[in-house]
Amino acid sequence: MLAGKTALVTGSSQGIGLGVARAFAANGAAVVLTSERPRGELPDVGRVLADFPSCRYVQADLTRDGEPGGIDVVVNNAGTYREPPLVELTRDHFDFIFRLNVWAGIAVTREVVRRAAAAGRGGRIIFTTSLNGSRSEPQHTLYDASKGAVNALTRQLAVELAPLGFTTAAIAPGLVETPLTDFGLKSDPAGRRAVIEQIPLRRISTVDDLVPWFVFLASDAAAYSTGSVFTVDGGLDAQQMAMRPVTEAERGKERG
């Protein structure tokens, strides 16, 4: 689906970004993988590079401005959620989260668009956002606010960049099994069950559940879609009270 395209996937040393990079390469794209870590520390990246010679890795700290170019598809995936509670937040916490989660995507997109526009080319900009961009949970003040900003950015860039031949999209997962989002759940069966019971499909998402969405949205088949945020969360956003018990009276009405 992506033959002939060149893609840049930020934050692609593990988790969603690594899965997206591998799926893009498997669908014919030449992929540039990036993270702030040295190549020698990333055996999973090494396996992608060995399997797909068209891929390459660039060590890049996206809290600093860079100058990527010659790209058809950008996946702005780099981000983090680690922050203290509201009463302990500082300006440094804000600057770090928003610089990585929001500004890095703006900076990468800006440089790609500048070069593409100068060459008379368009492209596709995809963001990894989160269900937290529209729903919230405790101790995620900056993360939730930053993902809300990414949702708004997806819509705004759709309008601003359409005349230049660019389209945008965002994927908003719920909880995904990645090294960043374990929360100790693998070693806490009771806590894991409590989380799973809040998801209508009764399982936590895997990276493999998400990557087909990225591939489709990066392909020409999705060329007429722009400015949309696609929620992929196992139904988590569809329900009102996840833990409210269903009474026997309600069950009787269902049977009747």
N, C-alpha and C positions, 0 to 999 in steps of 0.2 A: 504493500500500500504506500510505501514511502520511498520507492526507488528513485534515485536521482536527487534526493533532497539531502541537505546538510543541516544537522540539528545541534544545538548547544543545550545541554542539560546541566543546570547548576545544582550543587549539592548532590552529586551523583556518586559518592563513594560508598553509599549504603542505602538501605531502605527503599523508599519510593523512587528516588532519583536514579539509583542503580538499576532498579527494575525497569523503569521507563527507558533508560539508555540501552539496556539489552534488548528490549522489545522493539525499539526504533531500529537498532542495527539488524535484528532478525527480519524486519520488514523492509530492508533495503537501504536505509539511510546511513550516511556517513555521520558519525556522532562524535562530538567533542564532550568528554566528561570533565567535570571540574569539582574540586573541593580545596580546602585550605591545607590538607594534609599531604605529606610527601608521597610520591608514587610507591616507594618501597614499603610503606606501611599498609598498603591496600591490596591484599591478595585477591579479593573479589573483583576489583577493577582490573587486575592483571589477567584474570580469567576472561573477562569480556574482551580485552585487547587481543588476547591470544585467539579467541574464537572468531573475532571480527577484525581483520586487518585494516578495514577502513576507519576504525575508531582510533582516537588518540586521547591522551589525558593531559590536562593543563592544571598545574597547581596554581590556585588563585584565591586570594583572600578577598571575598566580595564585600567586606566592610570597607575596602579601598576601591576607588574608581578604576575601572579597566576599560579596554578598548577592543571588544570583540567585533568581528566583521565577517562578511561573506557567508551569512547564515540565512537559511530559509525558515527554520522553525526554532524558536526559543522556548524552552521550558524553564520558567523561573521557579525553581523548587527549593532553593536554599532557605532555611529558616530554623528557628528554635522556639521553645516555649519556656525555658527555665528562667524563673523569676521568683522573688520573695512575695509574701502577702502585701496587700496595698499599703498598710501602715509602715512597711519597711522599704518601700520603693524609693529610689533616688533618681536624679536626672541621668546618672550614668547607666542605670538599668534601662531607662526609657531609650536613651541614645543607642545602646547596643541592640535591643530588640527591634526597634523601628529601623535602624540602619540596615540590619541584616534582612528582616522580614519584608520591608517595604522599599527602602531606598535602593538596595542592591538590585531589585527587580527593575526599578525605574532606570537606574544607571546602565544596566546591561541592555535593556530595551532601547534606551536613547541611542547608544552607540550602534546597535544593529540597524535601527531605523535610519540613522544618519547616512550610513554607508549604503544601505539598500536604496534609499531615495536618490542618492547621488548617482547610483548605477541604474536607476529606473526600474528597480525591482521591488516587489512587495514581499509579504511573508505572513507567518502565523506566530502569534504571541500567546503562550499558554502559561497560566499561573497555577501552582498548587496552593490552594487556600485551605479552608477547614470549615466544618460545621460550626466551629466556634466563631466564625465571622458573622453568624446570624443568631446563634444560641450561645449561652455562657455557662461557665462553671466556676467554682471558687478558686481563688489564687491564680487566676489567669487574666488579670487586668490588662496587662500590656499585650499578651499574646492575642486575646480576643479582639482588642482594639486594633491591633496590627492586621489581623485577618479581615476585619471589617473594612479596613482601608484597602486591602488587596481586592476585595469584592468591588468596591467603588472604582478602583483603578481599572479593573477589567472592563467595566462599563464605559468609563471616561475615554480610555484609549480606543475602544471600538468606534467611538464617535470621531475622535481627533485624527485617528490614523486611517480611517476608511478611504479618504481621498488619496492616500499614498499607497493603497493596495494592500494594507494589512488588516487582518482580522484577529480577534482576541477570544479567549475562552478561559474558564477556570474550572478546576475539579475541586469539589469540597468533600473530602472524606469525613467519616466519623472516626471512630477509634480503629487504628490500623496496627497490625503486628509488625513493628520495626524495632531496631535497637534503641531508638529515641523514645519510644512510647510504651515500654514494657511496664513501668510503674511497679515493678516487683510482682506483677500478676502471675508470672510463670511459677513463682515459688509460693503463691498464696491462693490455693484452690478456692477457698471460700470467697475471697475478694474477687477472683476471676468470675465465679458463678454469678455474683451480685451484679457485675458489669454485663455479662452476657444476657442475664434475664431482663435487662432494660432494652435489648436490641430485638426487634420483632423477628428477624431471621435467626436469632439465637446463636450467633457466632460473631467473633471479632473478625474484621476484614483482614485479608492478606494483601500483600503488594500485587499478587496476580489478579485480584479482583479489580484493581484500579488501572493497570497498564493498558488494557484494551481501549479504555476511554481516551487515554492520551494518544494512542496510535490513531484511533478514528478521528479525533479532533485535529490531529496534525496532518491528516490526509486531505486530498482534494475532495473526498466525499463529503466533508464538512465545510466546504468553501462558503456556503451561504449563511452559516451560523456565525454571529459575532456578538460580543458583549454579554454572553450568557454564563451563569455559574451553574454547573451541573453537580447536584448533590448525589453522592454515592456512599450511603451510610447504613445499608441494611434495614432501612425504615425507621431509624432512630428519630429523625426529624418529623416523621408523620404522626407520631402519637403525642397525646397530651400528658398523661400521667403513667410513666412506665411501670411504677411499682404498685399502683392501686389495685387491690384485690377485686376480682369479679365475684359478686355475691351470688348466693343460691337463687335469690329472687330474679336476678338478671339472667342466670342460666335457665331458669324456668321459662322466662319470656323468649329466650333463644329457641328452646325446644318447642314452645308453643307456636 
